[in-house]
Amino acid sequence: MPLQATSGAASYDAFGGGVPVAVNYIEDVFSTYLYTGNATSRSINNGIDLLGKGGLLWAKSRDSSNSLSNYLVDTARGDSFYLYSEATNAQANLGAGNSFSNTGFNLSSNVNLNANTEKYASWTFRKQPKFFDVVTYSGSSSTQNIAHNLGSVPACIIVKRTSGAEDWFVYHTSLGNTQYLKLNTTGAAASGFAAWNNTSPTSTQFTVLGGRTEVNAAGSTYVAYLFAHNAGGFGLTGTDNVISCGSYTTDGSNKATVNLGYEPQWLLIKRTDSAGAWYLMDTTRSWSMTAGSSLNPNSSSAEADGFPASYIIPTATGFQDLGAYGANVPFIYIAIRRGPMKVPTSGTSVFNAITRTGTGSAATISGIGFAPDLVYPMCRNDVANKGGWVDKLRGASRNLTTNLLDAESANTQGVTAFGNTSIAVGTSSFFNSALNYVNYFFQRAPSFFDEVCYSGNSVAGRTLTHNLGVVPQLIILKARTIDVDWSVYAEPAGNTKQAPLNDVTRFTTGINCWNNTSPTSSVFSLSSNAQVNRTGDTYVAYLFSTCAGVSKVGSYTGIGSLQTINCGFTSGARFVLIKNQDVNGSWYVWDSARGISSSNDPYLLLNSTAAEVTNTNYVDTDSTGFKVTGNTAVNTFGDTYIFLAIA
């Protein structure tokens, strides 16, 4: 039942008589969208309703060839006006042809936001109570209280004079109401004048000192961007936080761990005690466990790899500073939660299989239909080029091969970048030879699929937080830094057993990976075994579960003849993974892109370098899921099989 505004009559509301309250999700109010300029009028569809709801578009060139500014355009000032966040300039006219839409924004051929071949990052903030608001006001010689509609106390406010040259002034709750920062400079926090009149904002207004051109002078106009902090308002219960404005100080080892209660997708940080740039990172542009790129709101410089993005990494519950600056250094930050938050209702929104013939040259694989978080390219006809699992969280260049126990390898010519609905591949023979491939794409989404990266600590009974939102039924885990078997947990096999993904071994109790403890909707447990949890090594875990109408993790007992495996689908399975639980046997994979029919069903093996087998009929189609034939590989009488099926 959706959230409801109560009427006061208990019996009326108990039977659903209240007024339904809209459920809010981060993917409806925020987007990071990458695009390449083409100097031609175009529409950018990022799914954010700026025209109807209002908000802010912030865009920046990523290229080193030009030094293009940070452009901020908002609905309060109108789509014709922009500001530079790195400059003191008054607002200027962007020109005709640029506008907001119900699904994003429209661009003209203007070189500022759409220069030919220029690569851009754009961040869209939609107005939404308890997330973001934008207001304009006219200055006064007297101190003013400026009304806003954030619906909670603003934790960060960015003010810019629009009618004339002036610095950008930043209020941040962690600094208090007596200090400010400047977005366009590297300067430390200061208290040169009482910009906020030494008054903290409230849930309805903020205060600016009168008679100061910086924030409030007669005859001047201003814009203010307001950001909430842990105000709830999102998710099915209306209590989930999606934005946090806080602070941290590195410890004596130069490190810090920040607990947000969620995994971030966007982070803005600034050192406050001395000079230091503003750094902006997002997972769409490769902010990951191993590498990262940052842009600077205070600079027109191009995107830079490495420091500090490679030292500040996202976690399942926040982020860690691994020592980018030094000991006892204070920072402020704004963090935004990773999406999507919605439970998917169709398999095509979170999974796709695309077949292609490699080119041997750098290429883009497009038409995925969603932003992929994990890709597994498998070569179909060459045993030497099997490919491997590559995901956004570990970094595009990091590869894990399912048929090997090898540690993670770097392949800079494999998957080179993740896009909005595409990936880029280089010249690696494992991913892009002149051969036939099938590429499996997965998006992280509640109830369907999640990923957790962690460092081992050799503590038996350790629990790790995940964001699947339900109990994981299938966990595929691999050490990234040592040569050791993959470990697979399957709910039907129980918490005392595991099987390696890289060979044919059945599910056994030989290695106690899961500490004999079943996962929950918030954590999964590990033993101290080196295969899953050794001090000094890093690991990745992929978590899957049953999502109604989208995916099914389960088991069936072989009967030796044709039987239907009902997954609750309406249009059949497009992906099927099957493994014998009781006896040694391979990990078989079928997909509709290569063909699932009542005759010939080509399969690949996750645990083998063998080429695709095309002369078998092991799996048939069925609208509710799939069928297994009488073949002993997947339907031996009395044997139990575990499976993952995706609609």
C-alpha positions in Angstrom: 0.0 0.0 0.0 1.4 3.5 -0.9 2.1 6.1 1.8 -1.0 8.0 2.7 -1.8 11.4 4.3 -4.2 10.5 7.1 -7.6 12.2 7.5 -7.8 11.7 11.2 -10.5 9.0 11.0 -8.7 5.8 12.0 -11.2 3.4 10.4 -11.2 5.4 7.2 -7.4 5.5 6.9 -7.0 1.8 7.9 -8.9 0.8 4.8 -6.9 2.9 2.5 -9.2 5.9 2.5 -6.4 8.5 3.0 -5.0 10.5 0.2 -2.0 8.7 -1.4 1.3 10.4 -1.0 3.8 10.3 -3.9 6.8 8.1 -3.3 10.1 9.9 -4.1 13.3 8.2 -5.4 16.7 9.7 -6.0 16.6 8.8 -9.7 13.6 11.1 -10.1 15.4 14.2 -8.8 19.1 13.8 -9.6 21.1 12.6 -12.6 24.7 12.5 -13.8 24.6 12.4 -17.6 27.6 12.2 -19.9 27.4 13.4 -23.5 29.6 14.4 -26.4 28.9 17.7 -28.1 27.9 17.8 -31.7 27.3 21.6 -32.3 23.8 20.7 -33.4 20.5 21.3 -31.6 19.6 18.3 -29.6 17.7 17.0 -26.6 19.3 15.3 -23.6 16.9 12.8 -21.9 18.1 12.1 -18.4 14.6 11.4 -17.0 14.5 14.5 -14.8 11.5 16.9 -15.1 13.1 20.3 -15.0 10.4 22.1 -16.9 7.5 21.0 -14.7 9.3 20.9 -11.3 12.2 23.3 -11.7 15.8 22.9 -10.7 19.5 23.3 -11.7 21.6 22.1 -14.6 25.3 22.1 -13.9 27.5 21.1 -16.9 31.3 20.9 -17.4 33.6 20.0 -20.2 35.8 17.0 -19.4 38.3 17.4 -22.2 41.9 18.6 -21.9 41.8 20.3 -25.3 39.8 23.2 -24.1 39.4 25.0 -20.8 35.6 25.4 -20.7 33.8 26.7 -17.7 31.4 25.1 -15.2 28.0 26.3 -16.5 25.1 26.6 -14.1 21.7 27.2 -15.5 18.5 27.1 -13.4 14.8 27.5 -13.8 14.5 30.3 -11.2 16.6 32.6 -13.4 15.5 31.1 -16.7 17.0 28.9 -19.4 18.7 31.8 -21.1 21.1 32.7 -18.3 24.2 31.0 -17.1 26.8 31.5 -14.4 30.4 30.2 -14.1 31.1 28.6 -10.7 34.8 29.2 -11.1 34.5 33.0 -11.8 33.0 36.1 -10.3 31.2 37.1 -13.5 27.6 38.3 -13.5 25.2 36.1 -15.2 25.3 36.2 -19.0 23.0 35.2 -21.8 23.4 31.7 -23.1 21.5 32.4 -26.3 18.4 31.1 -27.9 17.6 27.4 -28.3 18.5 26.2 -24.9 15.6 25.1 -22.7 14.4 22.8 -20.0 12.1 19.8 -20.7 10.0 17.3 -18.8 12.7 14.7 -19.4 15.9 16.8 -19.1 17.1 19.7 -21.2 17.5 20.9 -24.8 20.7 22.3 -26.2 21.4 24.6 -29.1 24.6 24.5 -31.2 26.1 27.0 -28.7 29.8 26.0 -28.1 29.5 26.6 -24.3 27.5 23.4 -23.7 27.6 21.6 -27.1 31.0 22.2 -28.8 31.6 19.6 -31.5 33.4 16.5 -30.2 33.8 18.0 -26.7 33.0 15.5 -23.8 30.8 16.9 -21.1 29.5 15.8 -17.7 26.2 17.2 -16.6 24.5 17.0 -13.2 20.8 17.8 -12.8 19.2 18.7 -9.5 15.5 18.8 -9.5 13.6 20.9 -6.9 12.2 18.5 -4.3 11.5 19.0 -0.6 14.2 17.5 1.6 16.6 17.4 -1.3 17.2 20.6 -3.2 15.8 24.1 -3.8 16.7 27.1 -5.8 15.5 30.7 -5.1 16.2 34.2 -6.4 15.9 37.4 -4.4 16.6 41.1 -4.7 19.2 42.6 -2.4 18.5 45.1 0.3 20.5 47.5 2.6 18.9 45.7 5.5 19.4 42.1 6.7 16.9 39.8 5.1 15.2 36.5 5.7 14.9 34.7 2.4 12.0 32.2 2.1 12.7 28.8 0.6 10.8 25.6 0.0 13.4 22.9 0.9 11.0 21.5 3.5 13.9 21.0 5.9 16.7 23.0 7.4 19.3 23.7 4.6 22.7 22.2 5.5 24.5 23.9 2.5 23.6 27.1 0.8 25.5 28.5 -2.2 24.8 32.2 -3.0 25.8 34.2 -6.1 25.2 37.7 -7.1 23.8 37.6 -10.6 23.6 41.3 -11.5 27.3 42.0 -11.1 30.7 40.5 -10.4 31.1 38.8 -7.0 32.4 35.6 -5.4 30.3 32.6 -4.7 29.5 32.4 -1.0 28.9 29.0 0.6 27.2 28.3 3.9 27.8 24.8 5.3 26.3 23.6 8.5 29.6 22.0 9.6 31.2 25.4 9.7 28.4 27.1 11.6 26.7 30.4 10.9 29.8 32.6 11.4 32.0 31.2 8.6 31.8 30.8 4.8 33.7 29.3 1.9 34.0 30.6 -1.6 33.1 28.1 -4.4 35.2 29.9 -7.0 38.4 29.9 -4.9 40.6 27.4 -3.1 40.6 29.5 0.1 40.1 28.2 3.6 36.9 28.8 5.6 36.7 32.5 6.6 34.7 34.8 8.8 35.7 38.1 7.2 32.1 39.4 7.6 28.9 38.0 9.0 27.5 36.8 5.7 24.7 34.9 7.4 24.2 37.5 10.1 25.4 34.8 12.6 22.0 33.2 12.2 21.4 29.6 11.3 18.8 28.8 8.6 15.5 27.2 9.4 13.1 25.0 7.5 11.4 28.0 5.9 14.1 30.7 5.6 17.8 31.7 5.6 19.4 35.0 6.6 21.8 37.2 4.7 23.5 40.3 6.1 22.2 43.6 4.6 24.2 46.1 2.7 26.8 43.7 1.4 27.3 43.2 -2.3 28.5 39.7 -1.6 25.1 38.4 -0.5 22.6 41.2 -0.1 22.9 44.7 -1.4 20.3 47.1 -2.6 20.0 47.2 -6.4 21.5 43.7 -6.8 19.9 40.4 -7.6 21.0 37.0 -6.3 20.4 33.2 -6.7 20.7 30.7 -3.9 21.0 26.9 -4.2 20.0 25.0 -1.1 20.9 21.4 -0.2 19.2 19.3 2.5 20.9 16.9 5.0 19.6 13.5 6.1 16.1 14.8 6.0 14.4 11.6 4.8 11.5 12.0 2.5 12.4 9.3 0.0 11.8 5.6 -0.5 8.6 3.6 0.1 8.5 4.6 3.8 9.4 8.2 3.1 12.2 8.0 5.6 15.2 7.2 3.4 18.0 9.8 3.2 19.4 10.7 -0.3 21.6 13.7 0.4 24.1 14.4 3.3 26.1 17.5 4.0 28.7 16.8 6.7 32.3 16.9 7.7 35.2 14.7 8.6 38.8 15.0 9.8 41.5 12.5 8.8 43.1 10.6 11.6 46.8 10.2 12.6 47.2 7.7 9.7 45.9 10.2 7.2 42.6 8.3 6.8 38.9 8.6 7.6 35.7 6.6 7.2 32.5 8.4 6.7 29.2 6.6 7.3 26.3 8.0 5.3 24.0 5.0 5.7 24.0 4.5 2.0 26.4 4.2 -1.0 27.0 7.5 -2.7 27.1 8.2 -6.4 28.2 11.9 -6.2 30.6 13.6 -3.9 31.7 17.2 -3.5 34.5 17.8 -1.0 36.6 20.8 0.2 39.4 21.2 2.7 38.5 23.9 5.2 41.5 24.7 7.3 43.8 25.9 4.5 43.9 26.4 0.7 42.6 23.4 -1.3 40.5 22.9 -4.4 36.9 21.8 -4.5 36.8 18.3 -5.9 33.7 16.8 -7.5 33.5 13.0 -8.2 30.7 10.8 -9.5 30.5 7.1 -10.2 29.3 7.6 -13.8 32.7 9.1 -14.6 34.6 6.2 -13.1 34.8 7.1 -9.4 35.5 3.6 -8.2 37.5 1.4 -5.8 40.7 1.6 -7.8 40.6 4.8 -9.8 38.7 8.0 -10.3 38.4 11.3 -12.1 37.6 14.6 -10.5 36.5 18.0 -11.8 36.8 21.3 -9.9 34.0 23.8 -9.4 36.6 26.4 -8.8 38.5 25.8 -12.1 37.8 25.5 -15.8 40.5 22.8 -16.0 39.8 19.5 -17.6 39.0 16.3 -15.8 41.9 14.9 -13.9 42.6 11.2 -13.0 44.2 10.1 -9.8 44.4 12.5 -6.9 42.2 12.7 -4.9 39.5 10.5 -6.5 41.8 7.4 -6.4 42.3 7.9 -2.7 38.7 8.7 -1.7 36.5 5.6 -2.5 32.8 4.8 -2.2 31.7 2.0 0.1 28.3 0.3 0.7 27.6 2.7 3.6 29.5 5.9 2.7 33.1 6.6 1.6 36.6 6.3 2.8 39.5 8.7 2.6 42.6 6.5 2.3 45.1 9.3 2.8 44.7 11.8 0.0 45.9 14.8 2.1 47.5 14.0 5.4 46.8 13.7 9.1 44.2 15.8 11.0 42.8 17.6 7.9 39.2 18.8 8.1 36.8 18.5 5.2 33.2 19.4 4.4 31.2 17.4 1.9 28.0 17.0 0.0 27.1 13.4 -0.9 24.2 12.0 -2.9 22.9 8.5 -2.7 23.4 5.9 -5.5 20.3 4.9 -7.4 18.1 3.5 -8.6 16.0 3.1 -5.4 12.9 1.7 -7.3 12.4 -2.0 -7.4 12.5 -3.0 -11.1 9.3 -4.4 -12.7 10.8 -5.6 -16.0 13.9 -7.6 -16.8 14.7 -5.3 -19.7 15.3 -2.4 -17.4 18.2 -4.1 -15.5 19.5 -6.9 -17.8 20.4 -7.1 -21.5 22.4 -9.5 -23.7 23.8 -8.2 -26.9 25.7 -10.2 -29.5 28.2 -8.6 -31.7 31.3 -9.3 -33.8 34.4 -7.6 -32.5 36.3 -5.1 -34.6 39.8 -5.1 -33.2 39.5 -1.3 -33.0 38.2 0.8 -30.2 34.4 0.7 -30.3 31.2 1.7 -28.4 28.6 -0.9 -27.6 25.3 1.0 -27.3 21.6 0.3 -27.1 21.9 -1.4 -23.7 18.7 0.4 -22.5 20.0 1.4 -19.0 23.2 2.4 -17.2 25.2 -0.8 -16.8 27.0 -1.6 -13.6 28.4 -5.0 -14.6 29.4 -6.3 -18.0 30.5 -9.9 -18.9 31.7 -10.2 -22.5 32.1 -13.8 -23.5 33.7 -14.9 -26.7 31.6 -17.5 -28.4 34.1 -19.2 -30.8 37.6 -18.8 -29.5 38.8 -20.6 -26.3 41.7 -18.2 -25.9 39.5 -15.1 -25.6 37.0 -15.8 -22.8 36.6 -12.3 -21.5 35.8 -11.5 -17.9 33.6 -9.7 -15.4 34.2 -5.9 -15.4 32.1 -3.6 -13.2 31.8 0.1 -12.5 32.5 -0.2 -8.8 35.9 -1.9 -9.2 36.8 0.3 -12.2 36.5 -0.2 -15.9 39.9 -1.6 -16.5 39.7 -4.3 -13.8 39.0 -7.8 -15.0 38.0 -11.1 -13.3 37.8 -14.2 -15.4 35.2 -16.8 -14.2 37.1 -19.9 -15.5 40.3 -19.0 -13.6 41.2 -18.7 -10.0 43.5 -15.8 -11.0 43.5 -12.5 -9.1 42.1 -9.4 -10.7 44.0 -8.1 -13.7 44.3 -4.7 -15.3 43.3 -4.5 -18.9 43.3 -0.9 -20.1 42.2 -2.0 -23.6 39.3 -4.1 -22.4 36.2 -2.2 -21.2 37.5 1.4 -21.1 34.5 3.3 -19.9 30.9 2.9 -18.8 28.3 5.3 -20.4 24.7 6.3 -19.8 23.4 3.3 -21.9 26.7 2.1 -23.4 30.2 0.9 -22.8 33.4 1.6 -24.6 35.8 -1.2 -25.5 39.4 -1.1 -26.6 41.5 -3.3 -28.7 42.0 -6.2 -26.2 41.6 -9.7 -27.8 39.6 -10.8 -24.8 36.9 -8.2 -25.5 37.1 -7.1 -29.0 38.8 -9.4 -31.5 37.3 -10.0 -34.9 35.3 -12.8 -33.3 31.7 -13.4 -32.1 30.8 -12.2 -28.6 27.8 -12.1 -26.3 27.8 -9.3 -23.8 25.8 -9.6 -20.6 24.9 -6.3 -18.9 23.5 -5.9 -15.4 22.3 -2.9 -13.5 22.4 -2.8 -9.7 18.8 -2.4 -8.4 16.9 -3.3 -5.2 15.7 -6.9 -5.0 17.6 -7.8 -8.2 21.4 -7.3 -8.0 23.9 -5.6 -5.8 27.7 -5.5 -5.5 29.9 -5.1 -2.4 33.7 -4.5 -2.4 35.6 -4.9 0.8 39.0 -5.6 2.5 39.5 -8.8 4.4 40.1 -8.9 8.2 40.4 -12.6 9.0 37.6 -12.3 11.6 35.2 -15.2 11.6 31.6 -14.1 11.8 32.2 -10.8 10.2 29.2 -9.2 8.6 29.1 -7.0 5.5 26.4 -4.5 4.7 24.7 -4.7 1.3 22.1 -2.6 -0.4 20.0 -5.4 -2.1 17.1 -4.6 0.2 16.1 -8.3 0.4 17.8 -11.5 1.4 20.5 -12.5 -1.2 19.8 -15.9 -2.6 22.9 -16.2 -4.7 26.3 -14.7 -3.8 29.2 -14.9 -6.2 32.4 -13.9 -4.5 36.0 -13.5 -5.6 39.3 -12.4 -4.0 40.7 -9.6 -6.1 44.3 -9.7 -4.9 45.2 -13.4 -4.7 44.9 -16.5 -6.9 42.1 -18.5 -5.2 38.8 -20.1 -6.3 35.6 -18.2 -6.7 33.1 -18.9 -3.9 29.4 -19.2 -4.6 26.6 -19.2 -2.0 23.2 -20.5 -3.1 20.2 -20.4 -0.8 19.0 -23.9 -1.9 22.3 -25.4 -1.0 22.4 -23.8 2.5 24.8 -21.7 4.5 27.3 -24.6 5.1 28.1 -25.2 1.5 29.8 -23.4 -1.3 31.0 -24.2 -4.9 33.7 -22.6 -7.0 32.5 -20.8 -10.1 35.8 -21.6 -11.9 35.4 -25.4 -12.0 32.9 -28.2 -11.9 33.1 -29.1 -8.2 29.7 -29.5 -6.6 28.4 -27.6 -3.6 30.3 -29.0 -0.6 31.1 -28.3 3.1 34.8 -28.5 2.6 35.3 -24.8 3.1 33.2 -22.8 5.6 32.9 -19.6 3.6 29.7 -18.2 5.1 30.4 -19.0 8.8 27.3 -21.3 8.7 25.2 -18.2 8.7 22.5 -17.2 6.2 22.5 -13.7 4.8 19.8 -11.2 5.8 18.2 -8.3 4.0 21.0 -6.0 5.2 24.1 -8.1 5.7 25.9 -11.3 4.7 28.4 -13.2 6.9 31.9 -14.5 6.3 34.3 -16.9 7.9 38.0 -16.2 8.3 39.0 -18.4 5.3 41.4 -16.7 2.9 39.1 -17.5 0.0 36.6 -14.9 1.3 38.2 -12.9 4.2 42.0 -12.7 4.6 43.6 -9.7 6.1 45.5 -7.6 3.6 43.4 -8.8 0.6 40.5 -7.2 -1.2 37.3 -8.9 -2.4 34.2 -8.4 -4.5 30.8 -10.0 -4.0 27.9 -10.0 -6.5 24.5 -10.6 -4.9 21.3 -11.7 -6.7 17.8 -12.5 -5.5 14.3 -13.2 -6.8 12.6 -10.0 -8.0 8.9 -10.6 -9.0 8.6 -10.7 -12.8 12.3 -9.8 -13.2 14.5 -12.5 -11.8 14.3 -15.9 -10.1 16.9 -17.7 -7.9 15.8 -21.2 -7.1 16.3 -24.9 -7.5 14.5 -27.9 -9.0 14.9 -31.6 -8.8 15.7 -33.5 -12.0 13.1 -36.0 -13.3 14.8 -37.2 -16.5 12.2 -35.8 -18.8 10.8 -32.5 -20.0 9.7 -30.3 -17.1 8.7 -26.6 -16.7 10.5 -24.3 -14.3 8.0 -21.7 -13.4 9.7 -18.4 -12.5 6.6 -16.3 -12.4 7.5 -14.5 -15.6 5.0 -13.6 -18.4 7.3 -13.6 -21.4 9.8 -16.2 -20.6 13.5 -16.2 -19.5 16.1 -14.3 -21.5 19.0 -15.6 -19.4 19.4 -18.9 -17.6 22.3 -20.1 -15.5 22.1 -23.7 -14.2 24.5 -25.7 -11.9 24.1 -29.2 -10.5 24.2 -28.9 -6.7 24.7 -32.6 -5.9 27.4 -33.8 -8.3 30.2 -32.3 -10.2 29.0 -30.3 -13.2 29.6 -27.2 -15.2 28.0 -23.8 -14.9 25.8 -23.6 -18.0 24.5 -20.3 -19.5 21.8 -19.7 -22.1 20.4 -16.5 -23.4 17.7 -15.3 -25.8 20.2 -13.2 -27.8 22.0 -16.4 -29.0 18.7 -18.3 -29.0 16.6 -20.3 -26.6 14.2 -22.5 -28.6 12.6 -25.9 -28.7 15.3 -27.3 -30.9 18.9 -25.9 -30.8 20.0 -24.0 -27.8 23.7 -22.8 -27.8 25.3 -22.7 -24.4 28.5 -21.4 -22.8 30.2 -22.5 -19.7 31.4 -20.0 -17.0 34.0 -22.4 -15.7 35.6 -23.3 -19.0 37.4 -21.8 -22.0 35.4 -24.1 -24.3 33.7 -22.4 -27.3 30.0 -22.2 -27.6 28.2 -25.6 -28.0 25.5 -25.3 -30.6 24.2 -28.8 -31.3 22.2 -29.5 -28.1 18.6 -29.0 -26.9 18.9 -28.7 -23.1 16.6 -25.7 -22.5 13.3 -24.8 -24.1 11.2 -21.6 -23.9 8.2 -21.2 -21.6 6.3 -18.0 -20.9 6.5 -18.6 -17.1 10.3 -19.1 -17.2 12.0 -22.0 -19.0 11.9 -25.7 -19.6 14.6 -28.3 -19.1 14.6 -31.4 -21.4 15.5 -34.9 -20.4 19.2 -34.4 -20.9 21.3 -35.5 -17.9 23.4 -32.3 -17.9 20.6 -30.3 -16.5 17.9 -32.8 -15.5 19.3 -36.1 -14.1 16.6 -37.9 -12.1 16.9 -37.1 -8.4 19.6 -34.5 -8.7 19.1 -31.0 -7.4 20.0 -28.0 -9.6 20.3 -24.3 -8.7 19.5 -21.6 -11.2 19.3 -17.9 -11.9 16.8 -16.9 -14.5 16.2 -13.3 -15.7 13.1 -12.3 -17.7 
